[in-house]
Amino acid sequence: MKYYFGLSCTGHDNAIAIVDENGQIIFAEAAERYLQNKRAWGSPPDDFIRVKNLLDEYCEPGAEIILARSWTEKTQPLLAQELNNVRKKYRQLTRKHKTKGFVRMTEMSKFLQRFIGHAASFAGVHFEFVASMHNYPIKNLRFNHHLTHAANSCFTSEFNKAACMIVDGVGEGQSISYYLYEKGVIKHIHSSKYDGDFFSLSLGGYYAFLTEICGFDSFKGEEWKVMGLAPYGKPNETFLKLLRARYAVENLDLIMKETGHEAYLEMLTYIKKEEDSYEEIIDIAHTGQLFFSEIMTQLLNNFSKHVDTANLTLGGGVALNSAFNGKIVERTSFKKVFIPSAPGDDGNALGAALLAYAKDHGDKYPLKPQFISPYLGSRISEKSLEYFLRYSNMKVRHLPDTICQETAQLIAAGKIVAWVQGRAEFGSRALGNRSILADPRDLAMKDRINAVVKYREGFRPFAPSILAEDAADYFHNYQETPYMERTLVFKEDKKSEVPAVVHQDNTGRLQTVRKDWNPRYHSLISEFKKLTGTPIVLNTSLNIMGKPIVHTLEDALGVFLTSGLDVLVINSYLIEK
């Protein structure tokens, strides 16, 4: 037997994935879930105990292991060289500009590049030690960072042929890469290089910069907050002018104009102060998202001229910008768009494992036109559940035949339900297996969940999970959205029906739910539809702000008992307070 393990080892959003000798994905999960440490900064993807447990659960004793990493050997020296370039470039500027914002951006850029080189170099050390202790022979591989993004996006897509665009913060000397995928083979077309400064020629760096300007923390991944806030604002023409003075598109490249440094320094004066209110920066968030969409549209339209396909796969952390993703079809020449469930760096674990498999098969991956399930993570421990049922002394009902009907009735009655089923989702979005569910017809439900369950800002929206058979009736220009990867505009006559999941700009970051993808979740929403006539439930991740989605039974109980949740459903067990 042979197994292909992939490690995402950027130093944040690390993950581990397993592909078997038939090319089937059998496991994928981010380290933050297992560690319950948001984004798992500085934590290895191959924790000692975690590796042993995965080998025991998924691999035959003594099987051959191909261990693939998401960065090549040149990563550390390359980034060290770029770090020196950054230091030289900013040495004189820092003497002239001592503002808090300027110093923070510069130091963050230096730190990220040093950190990534370190993380990529040491990933796999734990894995090799554990495997050798238990007689698993290992072969080591490394792949280019952007190529692992591309493999994750292309090999898991439904397409036999597609254009592929990878956009993130820091690659191996690239900020954007373009590929053509055809019949299981990925061909590199072009890469847009950056000059070593994370915030200069990188769209991921740009959005991190925007996040900091708005007073949020890019290290915590608070780009989501910018996207959620943006629809409330209007264009700030002065800020937009500065952005256009700094950045431009030249064919497939993002370039910085000669006026870019001056514009950058002026933009730093917009850094939000602690005493400022959200009202003072909502226009900056709106303008920043507007400009991001403008740049991405130009790049994609230019890219479409280099390929003879209307199919697009998108990857990299920037592909998490669901607000823009829903506009790609209407603004570009691409007619079908695929974005995997984990397009960010956690997905590179899967990309690396798939590339290792392809390398063993002539650098070609077998076509997988069927839906790739995102439910690739861990299950709730049966032993933990057994102990809980025996000793908790809580009100628990076992409803193997009627759990969906009973839960739908509670949701329709206004209860907030934690819904934990089967295997966890791979990626940052809860897709009906580690979710908080509620009635979307109640306008007050959005504020209620933000206030008493999620403990987060009131402007943050919630997602509509919708039955596939009804979705076209609710959204303009409907596109199937299995991984909650894009926002679409609600039809005017449907907005008042589900106000709790309609965002400020009349959009919803929907999740298409089909029976063959998730039978129990489809059944639950179907039961809700029978009761209410509405084929949608409000869905958000089962966590509180700043924490990862729950991993264990104990995690789920912790959120349930320390928040305003009313009901916890674990598989067929229903628990009420």
C-alpha positions as CSV (number, residue, x, y, z in Angstrom):
1,M,0.0,0.0,0.0
2,K,1.0,3.6,-0.6
3,Y,-0.3,6.8,0.8
4,Y,0.3,10.4,-0.2
5,F,0.5,12.9,2.7
6,G,0.4,16.6,1.9
7,L,1.6,19.3,4.4
8,S,0.7,22.9,4.1
9,C,3.6,24.7,5.8
10,T,3.3,28.4,5.3
11,G,3.4,29.0,9.1
12,H,-0.2,30.0,9.2
13,D,-3.3,28.0,8.2
14,N,-1.2,24.9,8.1
15,A,-2.9,21.6,7.3
16,I,-2.5,18.0,6.5
17,A,-4.2,15.8,3.9
18,I,-4.1,12.2,2.8
19,V,-4.7,10.7,-0.7
20,D,-4.7,6.9,-1.1
21,E,-3.0,4.8,-3.8
22,N,-6.1,5.1,-6.0
23,G,-6.0,8.9,-6.0
24,Q,-9.0,9.2,-3.6
25,I,-8.9,12.0,-1.0
26,I,-9.5,10.3,2.3
27,F,-8.7,13.1,4.8
28,A,-7.9,16.8,4.9
29,E,-8.0,19.1,7.9
30,A,-6.4,22.4,9.1
31,A,-4.2,22.3,12.2
32,E,-6.3,25.1,13.8
33,R,-9.1,22.6,14.2
34,Y,-7.1,20.0,16.1
35,L,-5.3,22.6,18.1
36,Q,-8.3,25.0,18.6
37,N,-5.9,27.8,17.9
38,K,-7.2,30.3,15.2
39,R,-5.0,30.1,12.1
40,A,-2.4,28.1,14.1
41,W,0.3,30.6,13.7
42,G,3.7,29.0,14.3
43,S,2.2,25.6,14.9
44,P,3.4,22.6,12.8
45,P,1.0,20.9,10.5
46,D,2.4,17.5,11.6
47,D,1.9,17.5,15.4
48,F,3.5,14.3,16.9
49,I,0.3,12.8,18.4
50,R,-1.8,13.9,15.4
51,V,0.5,12.1,12.9
52,K,0.4,8.9,14.9
53,N,-3.4,8.9,15.2
54,L,-3.8,9.6,11.4
55,L,-1.4,6.8,10.5
56,D,-3.2,4.4,12.8
57,E,-6.7,5.4,11.4
58,Y,-6.0,5.7,7.7
59,C,-2.9,3.7,6.8
60,E,-1.9,0.0,6.7
61,P,1.0,-0.8,9.0
62,G,4.3,-0.5,7.2
63,A,2.8,1.2,4.1
64,E,5.0,3.4,1.9
65,I,4.5,7.1,2.6
66,I,5.1,9.9,0.1
67,L,5.4,13.1,2.1
68,A,4.8,16.2,0.0
69,R,5.3,19.8,1.2
70,S,3.8,23.0,-0.2
71,W,7.1,25.0,-0.6
72,T,10.3,24.1,-2.4
73,E,13.8,23.8,-1.0
74,K,14.8,27.3,-2.2
75,T,12.1,29.0,-0.1
76,Q,14.2,30.0,2.9
77,P,17.2,31.5,1.0
78,L,14.9,33.1,-1.6
79,L,12.9,34.9,1.1
80,A,16.0,35.8,3.0
81,Q,17.3,37.6,-0.1
82,E,14.0,39.3,-0.6
83,L,14.0,40.4,3.1
84,N,17.4,42.1,2.5
85,N,15.9,43.9,-0.5
86,V,13.0,45.1,1.7
87,R,15.4,46.4,4.3
88,K,17.5,48.3,1.7
89,K,14.4,49.7,0.1
90,Y,12.9,51.0,3.3
91,R,16.0,52.1,5.2
92,Q,15.9,55.7,4.0
93,L,12.1,55.9,4.0
94,T,11.9,54.8,7.6
95,R,14.2,57.6,8.6
96,K,11.8,60.1,7.1
97,H,8.5,58.5,8.0
98,K,8.2,57.3,11.6
99,T,4.4,57.1,11.6
100,K,3.0,54.2,13.5
101,G,1.2,52.8,10.4
102,F,4.3,52.9,8.2
103,V,6.5,51.2,10.8
104,R,3.9,48.5,11.4
105,M,3.4,47.7,7.6
106,T,7.2,47.5,7.1
107,E,7.8,45.3,10.1
108,M,4.9,43.0,9.2
109,S,6.3,42.6,5.7
110,K,9.7,41.6,7.0
111,F,8.3,39.3,9.6
112,L,6.1,37.4,7.2
113,Q,8.9,36.6,4.8
114,R,11.3,35.5,7.5
115,F,8.5,33.4,9.2
116,I,7.5,31.6,6.0
117,G,11.0,30.6,5.2
118,H,11.4,29.2,8.7
119,A,8.1,27.3,8.7
120,A,8.6,25.8,5.3
121,S,12.1,24.5,6.2
122,F,11.0,22.7,9.4
123,A,7.7,21.2,8.3
124,G,7.7,17.5,8.2
125,V,10.3,17.0,10.9
126,H,7.7,15.6,13.3
127,F,6.2,13.4,10.7
128,E,9.5,11.8,9.7
129,F,10.3,11.1,13.3
130,V,6.9,9.4,14.0
131,A,6.9,7.5,10.8
132,S,10.4,6.1,11.3
133,M,9.6,5.1,14.9
134,H,6.7,3.0,13.5
135,N,8.4,1.5,10.5
136,Y,6.8,3.5,7.7
137,P,9.2,4.1,4.8
138,I,9.1,7.7,3.6
139,K,9.9,9.4,0.4
140,N,10.1,13.3,0.5
141,L,8.8,15.7,-2.1
142,R,8.5,19.5,-2.3
143,F,6.4,21.5,-4.7
144,N,6.2,25.2,-5.7
145,H,3.7,27.0,-3.5
146,H,1.5,28.4,-6.3
147,L,1.6,25.0,-8.0
148,T,0.1,23.4,-5.0
149,H,-2.7,26.0,-5.0
150,A,-3.3,25.2,-8.7
151,A,-3.4,21.4,-8.0
152,N,-6.0,21.9,-5.3
153,S,-8.1,24.1,-7.6
154,C,-7.7,22.1,-10.8
155,F,-7.6,18.5,-9.7
156,T,-10.8,18.9,-7.5
157,S,-12.7,20.8,-10.2
158,E,-15.4,19.4,-12.5
159,F,-13.5,20.6,-15.6
160,N,-11.5,18.6,-18.1
161,K,-10.1,21.9,-19.4
162,A,-9.9,25.2,-17.6
163,A,-7.8,28.4,-17.0
164,C,-6.4,28.6,-13.5
165,M,-5.5,31.8,-11.7
166,I,-3.7,31.8,-8.3
167,V,-3.7,35.0,-6.3
168,D,-2.3,35.3,-2.8
169,G,0.0,37.3,-0.6
170,V,3.4,35.6,-0.8
171,G,4.5,32.9,-3.2
172,E,8.0,31.8,-4.1
173,G,8.8,35.1,-5.8
174,Q,5.4,35.4,-7.4
175,S,2.2,37.1,-6.3
176,I,0.0,35.9,-9.1
177,S,0.4,32.8,-11.3
178,Y,-1.5,31.6,-14.4
179,Y,-1.9,28.0,-15.6
180,L,-3.8,26.0,-18.2
181,Y,-5.3,22.8,-17.0
182,E,-6.2,20.1,-19.5
183,K,-6.9,16.4,-19.1
184,G,-5.2,16.0,-15.8
185,V,-2.1,18.1,-16.6
186,I,-1.3,21.6,-15.3
187,K,0.8,23.8,-17.6
188,H,2.4,27.0,-16.3
189,I,1.7,30.1,-18.5
190,H,3.0,33.1,-16.5
191,S,3.8,34.4,-13.1
192,S,3.6,38.0,-11.9
193,K,6.6,38.6,-9.7
194,Y,6.8,40.9,-6.7
195,D,9.8,42.8,-5.3
196,G,9.9,41.3,-1.8
197,D,7.6,43.7,-0.1
198,F,4.5,41.9,1.0
199,F,2.4,45.1,0.6
200,S,3.7,46.3,-2.7
201,L,3.0,43.9,-5.6
202,S,0.6,41.4,-4.0
203,L,-3.2,41.5,-4.0
204,G,-3.2,39.4,-0.9
205,G,-0.8,42.0,0.7
206,Y,-3.0,44.8,-0.6
207,Y,-6.1,43.4,1.1
208,A,-4.1,42.8,4.3
209,F,-3.0,46.5,4.1
210,L,-6.6,47.5,3.6
211,T,-7.6,45.4,6.7
212,E,-5.0,47.2,8.8
213,I,-6.2,50.6,7.6
214,C,-9.7,49.8,8.6
215,G,-8.5,49.0,12.1
216,F,-8.7,45.2,11.9
217,D,-5.9,42.7,12.3
218,S,-4.7,40.9,9.2
219,F,-2.7,38.4,11.3
220,K,-6.0,37.2,12.8
221,G,-7.5,36.9,9.3
222,E,-9.9,39.8,9.7
223,E,-10.2,40.5,6.0
224,W,-13.7,39.0,6.5
225,K,-14.6,42.1,8.4
226,V,-13.6,44.4,5.6
227,M,-15.8,42.4,3.2
228,G,-18.7,42.4,5.6
229,L,-18.4,46.2,6.2
230,A,-17.9,47.3,2.6
231,P,-21.5,47.2,1.4
232,Y,-22.5,49.8,4.0
233,G,-20.2,52.4,2.5
234,K,-19.8,54.6,-0.6
235,P,-16.8,55.4,-2.7
236,N,-14.2,57.7,-1.1
237,E,-12.8,59.5,-4.2
238,T,-9.7,60.7,-2.5
239,F,-8.7,57.2,-1.3
240,L,-9.6,55.7,-4.7
241,K,-7.4,58.2,-6.4
242,L,-4.5,57.2,-4.1
243,L,-5.1,53.5,-4.9
244,R,-5.1,54.1,-8.6
245,A,-1.9,56.2,-8.2
246,R,-0.2,53.2,-6.6
247,Y,-1.3,50.2,-8.5
248,A,-2.0,49.4,-12.2
249,V,-2.5,46.3,-14.4
250,E,-0.1,45.6,-17.3
251,N,-1.3,42.6,-19.2
252,L,-1.1,39.7,-16.6
253,D,0.9,41.7,-14.1
254,L,0.1,43.9,-11.2
255,I,2.6,46.7,-11.2
256,M,3.3,49.6,-8.9
257,K,3.5,53.0,-10.6
258,E,6.3,55.5,-10.0
259,T,3.9,57.5,-7.8
260,G,3.2,54.3,-5.8
261,H,5.5,55.0,-2.8
262,E,4.1,58.5,-2.3
263,A,0.5,57.3,-2.5
264,Y,1.3,54.5,-0.1
265,L,2.7,56.9,2.5
266,E,-0.3,59.1,2.2
267,M,-2.7,56.2,2.6
268,L,-1.0,55.3,5.9
269,T,-2.5,58.5,7.3
270,Y,-5.9,56.7,7.0
271,I,-4.9,54.1,9.6
272,K,-7.8,53.8,12.0
273,K,-7.3,55.0,15.5
274,E,-8.7,53.1,18.4
275,E,-11.1,55.9,19.3
276,D,-12.5,56.1,15.8
277,S,-15.9,54.6,15.1
278,Y,-16.8,52.2,12.3
279,E,-18.7,54.9,10.6
280,E,-15.4,56.7,9.9
281,I,-13.9,53.8,8.0
282,I,-16.9,52.1,6.2
283,D,-16.2,54.2,3.1
284,I,-12.6,53.1,3.1
285,A,-13.7,49.4,3.3
286,H,-16.2,50.0,0.4
287,T,-13.6,51.8,-1.7
288,G,-10.9,49.2,-1.1
289,Q,-13.3,46.4,-2.1
290,L,-14.4,48.4,-5.1
291,F,-10.7,48.8,-6.2
292,F,-9.9,45.2,-5.6
293,S,-12.8,44.1,-7.9
294,E,-11.6,46.6,-10.5
295,I,-8.1,45.1,-10.5
296,M,-9.2,41.5,-10.5
297,T,-11.6,42.1,-13.4
298,Q,-8.8,43.6,-15.5
299,L,-6.5,40.8,-14.8
300,L,-9.1,38.1,-15.5
301,N,-10.2,39.7,-18.8
302,N,-6.6,39.9,-19.9
303,F,-6.0,36.3,-18.9
304,S,-9.0,35.1,-20.9
305,K,-7.2,36.4,-24.1
306,H,-4.4,33.9,-23.4
307,V,-6.5,30.8,-23.1
308,D,-9.1,29.1,-25.3
309,T,-11.5,28.1,-22.6
310,A,-14.4,29.7,-20.8
311,N,-13.9,27.7,-17.6
312,L,-11.9,29.2,-14.7
313,T,-10.5,27.7,-11.5
314,L,-9.4,30.2,-8.9
315,G,-7.1,29.6,-5.9
316,G,-5.0,31.3,-3.3
317,G,-6.1,33.2,-0.3
318,V,-7.6,36.0,-2.5
319,A,-10.1,33.4,-3.8
320,L,-11.8,33.7,-0.4
321,N,-13.2,37.1,-1.5
322,S,-16.7,35.8,-2.1
323,A,-18.1,39.3,-2.7
324,F,-16.0,39.5,-5.9
325,N,-16.3,35.8,-6.9
326,G,-20.0,36.2,-7.6
327,K,-19.3,38.9,-10.1
328,I,-16.8,37.0,-12.2
329,V,-19.2,35.5,-14.7
330,E,-21.0,38.8,-15.4
331,R,-17.8,40.9,-15.6
332,T,-15.4,38.6,-17.5
333,S,-15.4,36.2,-20.5
334,F,-15.4,33.2,-18.2
335,K,-18.7,31.5,-18.0
336,K,-18.1,28.8,-15.4
337,V,-16.0,29.3,-12.2
338,F,-14.8,26.7,-9.7
339,I,-13.3,27.6,-6.4
340,P,-12.4,24.7,-4.0
341,S,-13.7,24.5,-0.4
342,A,-10.2,25.5,0.9
343,P,-8.6,27.8,-1.6
344,G,-6.3,29.4,0.9
345,D,-3.0,27.9,2.3
346,D,-4.8,25.1,4.2
347,G,-5.8,23.8,0.8
348,N,-2.2,23.4,-0.2
349,A,-1.9,20.3,1.9
350,L,-4.4,18.7,-0.4
351,G,-2.7,20.2,-3.5
352,A,0.7,18.8,-2.4
353,A,-0.8,15.3,-1.8
354,L,-2.5,15.3,-5.2
355,L,0.7,16.5,-7.0
356,A,2.6,13.7,-5.3
357,Y,0.1,11.2,-6.7
358,A,0.2,12.8,-10.1
359,K,4.0,12.6,-10.1
360,D,3.8,8.8,-9.6
361,H,1.5,8.7,-12.6
362,G,3.3,10.6,-15.3
363,D,2.6,14.1,-13.8
364,K,-1.0,13.5,-14.6
365,Y,-4.0,13.2,-12.3
366,P,-7.0,11.1,-13.3
367,L,-10.1,13.1,-14.2
368,K,-12.5,13.5,-11.4
369,P,-15.6,15.1,-12.9
370,Q,-17.8,14.2,-10.0
371,F,-18.4,16.4,-7.0
372,I,-15.5,16.5,-4.5
373,S,-17.0,16.4,-1.0
374,P,-15.7,19.0,1.4
375,Y,-16.5,16.7,4.3
376,L,-13.0,15.4,4.7
377,G,-12.2,16.1,8.4
378,S,-12.6,14.4,11.7
379,R,-15.7,12.8,13.3
380,I,-17.0,13.3,16.8
381,S,-15.4,10.6,19.0
382,E,-17.9,7.8,19.7
383,K,-16.2,7.2,23.0
384,S,-16.6,10.9,24.1
385,L,-20.3,10.8,23.0
386,E,-20.8,7.6,25.0
387,Y,-19.3,9.1,28.1
388,F,-21.4,12.3,27.7
389,L,-24.7,10.3,27.4
390,R,-23.8,8.3,30.4
391,Y,-22.6,11.0,32.8
392,S,-23.8,14.4,31.7
393,N,-27.3,14.3,33.3
394,M,-28.5,16.6,30.6
395,K,-31.8,16.4,28.7
396,V,-31.0,14.3,25.6
397,R,-33.3,12.7,23.1
398,H,-32.2,10.1,20.6
399,L,-34.1,10.5,17.4
400,P,-32.6,8.4,14.7
401,D,-35.7,8.5,12.5
402,T,-37.0,12.0,13.1
403,I,-34.0,14.2,13.9
404,C,-34.5,16.4,10.8
405,Q,-38.2,16.9,11.4
406,E,-37.7,17.7,15.1
407,T,-34.8,20.1,14.4
408,A,-36.7,21.8,11.6
409,Q,-39.7,22.4,14.0
410,L,-37.3,24.0,16.6
411,I,-35.7,26.3,14.0
412,A,-39.2,27.3,12.7
413,A,-40.1,28.1,16.4
414,G,-37.2,30.5,16.6
415,K,-34.6,28.4,18.3
416,I,-30.9,28.7,17.5
417,V,-29.5,25.3,16.8
418,A,-25.9,24.0,16.8
419,W,-25.9,21.2,14.2
420,V,-23.0,18.7,14.3
421,Q,-23.0,15.8,11.8
422,G,-20.5,13.3,10.4
423,R,-17.2,14.5,9.2
424,A,-16.1,18.1,9.5
425,E,-15.7,20.4,6.5
426,F,-12.3,21.1,5.0
427,G,-11.9,24.9,4.6
428,S,-12.9,27.9,6.5
429,R,-16.7,27.7,6.0
430,A,-19.3,25.6,7.8
431,L,-21.3,23.7,5.2
432,G,-23.9,22.0,7.3
433,N,-21.8,19.6,9.4
434,R,-20.4,22.1,12.0
435,S,-23.0,24.8,11.7
436,I,-25.2,27.1,13.7
437,L,-28.7,27.2,12.1
438,A,-31.6,29.5,12.5
439,D,-34.8,30.8,10.9
440,P,-33.9,33.3,8.1
441,R,-37.4,34.8,8.1
442,D,-36.8,36.6,11.4
443,L,-35.1,39.9,10.7
444,A,-34.0,40.1,14.4
445,M,-32.3,36.8,14.2
446,K,-29.1,38.3,12.6
447,D,-28.6,40.7,15.5
448,R,-29.5,38.1,18.1
449,I,-26.9,35.5,16.9
450,N,-24.2,38.2,16.6
451,A,-24.9,39.4,20.1
452,V,-25.6,36.3,22.1
453,V,-23.8,33.5,20.3
454,K,-21.0,34.7,18.0
455,Y,-20.1,37.8,20.1
456,R,-19.1,39.8,17.1
457,E,-19.9,43.0,15.2
458,G,-23.4,43.6,14.1
459,F,-22.5,44.3,10.5
460,R,-21.3,40.7,10.0
461,P,-23.7,38.8,7.7
462,F,-24.9,35.2,7.7
463,A,-25.2,32.7,4.9
464,P,-28.3,31.2,3.3
465,S,-28.1,27.5,2.8
466,I,-30.6,26.8,0.0
467,L,-32.0,23.6,-1.6
468,A,-30.5,23.3,-5.1
469,E,-33.9,22.7,-6.7
470,D,-35.2,26.1,-5.5
471,A,-32.0,28.3,-5.8
472,A,-32.7,29.7,-9.2
473,D,-36.0,31.1,-7.9
474,Y,-34.2,33.2,-5.3
475,F,-31.1,34.5,-7.0
476,H,-30.3,36.5,-10.1
477,N,-27.9,34.8,-12.5
478,Y,-27.8,31.8,-10.3
479,Q,-24.6,29.8,-10.1
480,E,-24.3,26.5,-8.2
481,T,-22.3,27.3,-5.1
482,P,-21.5,24.1,-3.1
483,Y,-18.7,25.6,-0.9
484,M,-20.3,29.0,0.0
485,E,-17.6,30.5,-2.2
486,R,-19.5,33.4,-3.9
487,T,-22.2,35.9,-3.2
488,L,-25.2,36.4,-5.5
489,V,-27.9,39.0,-5.6
490,F,-31.3,38.1,-4.2
491,K,-34.4,38.6,-6.4
492,E,-36.4,41.6,-5.3
493,D,-39.5,39.6,-4.5
494,K,-37.6,37.2,-2.3
495,K,-35.7,39.6,0.0
496,S,-38.5,40.2,2.4
497,E,-39.0,36.5,2.9
498,V,-35.5,35.8,4.3
499,P,-34.3,39.2,5.7
500,A,-31.8,37.7,8.2
501,V,-29.6,36.4,5.4
502,V,-29.9,39.3,3.0
503,H,-26.8,41.6,3.3
504,Q,-26.8,45.4,3.0
505,D,-26.1,45.2,-0.8
506,N,-29.0,42.7,-1.4
507,T,-26.6,39.7,-1.7
508,G,-26.2,36.5,0.1
509,R,-23.1,34.2,0.3
510,L,-25.2,31.2,-0.4
511,Q,-24.5,27.5,-0.1
512,T,-26.2,25.2,-2.6
513,V,-27.4,22.0,-0.9
514,R,-28.1,18.9,-2.9
515,K,-29.3,15.5,-1.6
516,D,-26.4,13.6,-3.1
517,W,-23.9,16.0,-1.5
518,N,-25.3,16.0,2.1
519,P,-28.4,13.9,2.5
520,R,-29.2,14.8,6.1
521,Y,-28.6,18.5,5.7
522,H,-30.8,18.5,2.6
523,S,-33.5,16.6,4.5
524,L,-33.4,19.1,7.4
525,I,-33.9,22.1,5.0
526,S,-36.6,20.1,3.2
527,E,-38.5,19.6,6.4
528,F,-38.1,23.3,7.2
529,K,-39.6,24.1,3.8
530,K,-42.5,21.8,4.5
531,L,-43.3,23.7,7.7
532,T,-42.7,27.3,6.4
533,G,-42.6,27.2,2.6
534,T,-39.0,28.6,2.7
535,P,-36.3,26.4,1.3
536,I,-33.5,28.2,3.2
537,V,-32.0,28.1,6.6
538,L,-29.6,30.7,8.1
539,N,-26.1,29.0,8.4
540,T,-23.0,30.2,10.2
541,S,-20.0,28.4,11.6
542,L,-20.2,26.7,15.0
543,N,-17.7,28.9,16.9
544,I,-17.5,32.2,18.6
545,M,-15.5,35.1,17.2
546,G,-11.8,34.6,17.3
547,K,-12.0,30.8,17.8
548,P,-11.8,28.1,15.1
549,I,-14.8,26.0,14.2
550,V,-15.4,23.3,16.9
551,H,-13.4,20.1,16.6
552,T,-14.4,17.7,19.4
553,L,-17.6,17.0,21.4
554,E,-16.0,18.9,24.2
555,D,-15.5,22.0,22.0
556,A,-19.2,21.8,20.8
557,L,-20.4,21.6,24.4
558,G,-18.2,24.5,25.4
559,V,-19.8,26.8,22.8
560,F,-23.3,25.4,23.6
561,L,-23.1,26.0,27.4
562,T,-21.4,29.4,27.3
563,S,-23.5,31.1,24.6
564,G,-27.1,31.8,23.7
565,L,-27.5,28.6,21.7
566,D,-30.8,26.9,22.5
567,V,-30.3,23.4,21.0
568,L,-27.3,21.2,20.2
569,V,-27.8,18.3,17.7
570,I,-25.0,15.8,17.5
571,N,-25.7,13.2,14.8
572,S,-29.1,11.8,16.0
573,Y,-29.0,13.2,19.5
574,L,-30.9,16.3,20.4
575,I,-29.9,18.3,23.5
576,E,-31.9,21.2,24.9
577,K,-31.0,23.6,27.7
